[in-house]
Amino acid sequence: MPIIVNLDVIMAKRKISSSELAEKINITQANLSILKNNKAKAIRFSTLEAICKALDCQPGDILEYIEDENTRRS
């Protein structure tokens, strides 16, 4: 998928653990792990908002678009 989740990078910069962030944003550690490992198919805006608030960042700090070689248009 061409959307990359850089949540682990931001968490490392902010020195926050998965368990601490999960508690702050009120989601399970399992669901946070799915996000961190690029396994999520979607994310609610309310969850994205909570993550940005807890980590003092912007959505673009967490989400990145990388064009897939197979989907490039000529």
Kinemage of the C-alpha trace (Angstrom):
@kinemage 1
@onewidth
@group {chain A} dominant
@subgroup {mainchain}
@vectorlist {calphas} color= white
{ca met a 1} P 0.000 0.000 0.000
{ca pro a 2} L 1.434 3.407 -0.898
{ca ile a 3} L 0.408 5.006 2.446
{ca ile a 4} L 3.118 4.508 5.046
{ca val a 5} L 2.473 5.011 8.759
{ca asn a 6} L 5.510 6.504 10.515
{ca leu a 7} L 3.966 6.314 13.968
{ca asp a 8} L 6.886 4.378 15.432
{ca val a 9} L 9.314 7.103 14.302
{ca ile a 10} L 7.296 9.885 15.940
{ca met a 11} L 6.837 7.803 19.091
{ca ala a 12} L 10.599 7.269 19.320
{ca lys a 13} L 11.246 11.003 18.861
{ca arg a 14} L 8.738 11.779 21.629
{ca lys a 15} L 10.093 8.954 23.826
{ca ile a 16} L 6.661 7.442 24.446
{ca ser a 17} L 5.925 3.732 24.733
{ca ser a 18} L 3.134 1.894 22.945
{ca ser a 19} L 1.360 1.183 26.208
{ca glu a 20} L 1.527 4.835 27.282
{ca leu a 21} L 0.237 6.113 23.927
{ca ala a 22} L -2.515 3.497 23.772
{ca glu a 23} L -3.693 4.589 27.209
{ca lys a 24} L -3.560 8.294 26.314
{ca ile a 25} L -5.613 7.858 23.134
{ca asn a 26} L -7.904 5.198 24.553
{ca ile a 27} L -7.274 2.334 22.126
{ca thr a 28} L -5.969 -1.162 22.725
{ca gln a 29} L -2.287 -1.925 22.384
{ca ala a 30} L -3.248 -4.478 19.723
{ca asn a 31} L -4.956 -1.812 17.593
{ca leu a 32} L -2.033 0.560 18.081
{ca ser a 33} L 0.306 -2.216 16.953
{ca ile a 34} L -1.770 -2.700 13.794
{ca leu a 35} L -1.330 1.006 13.030
{ca lys a 36} L 2.383 1.021 13.808
{ca asn a 37} L 3.059 -2.014 11.619
{ca asn a 38} L 1.245 -0.681 8.535
{ca lys a 39} L -1.409 -3.397 8.791
{ca ala a 40} L -4.368 -1.011 9.164
{ca lys a 41} L -6.747 -0.593 6.229
{ca ala a 42} L -8.207 2.642 7.641
{ca ile a 43} L -7.955 5.067 10.542
{ca arg a 44} L -10.719 7.145 12.069
{ca phe a 45} L -10.190 10.878 12.083
{ca ser a 46} L -10.958 10.865 15.808
{ca thr a 47} L -8.107 8.390 16.377
{ca leu a 48} L -5.764 10.391 14.158
{ca glu a 49} L -6.715 13.548 16.039
{ca ala a 50} L -6.045 11.865 19.399
{ca ile a 51} L -2.642 10.620 18.202
{ca cys a 52} L -1.677 14.073 16.918
{ca lys a 53} L -2.774 15.686 20.175
{ca ala a 54} L -0.901 13.149 22.337
{ca leu a 55} L 2.282 13.362 20.253
{ca asp a 56} L 2.060 17.095 19.473
{ca cys a 57} L 2.379 16.502 15.741
{ca gln a 58} L 0.534 16.898 12.446
{ca pro a 59} L -1.134 14.104 10.414
{ca gly a 60} L 1.583 14.535 7.776
{ca asp a 61} L 4.196 13.659 10.389
{ca ile a 62} L 2.547 10.260 10.804
{ca leu a 63} L 1.223 9.464 7.326
{ca glu a 64} L 3.322 9.435 4.169
{ca tyr a 65} L 2.364 8.714 0.573
{ca ile a 66} L 4.884 6.811 -1.530
{ca glu a 67} L 3.854 6.129 -5.090
{ca asp a 68} L 3.865 2.430 -5.907
{ca glu a 69} L 5.904 1.495 -8.975
{ca asn a 70} L 2.988 -0.677 -10.170
{ca thr a 71} L 0.431 2.146 -10.016
{ca arg a 72} L 2.457 4.888 -11.721
{ca arg a 73} L 0.837 6.470 -14.709
{ca ser a 74} L 2.881 7.116 -17.813
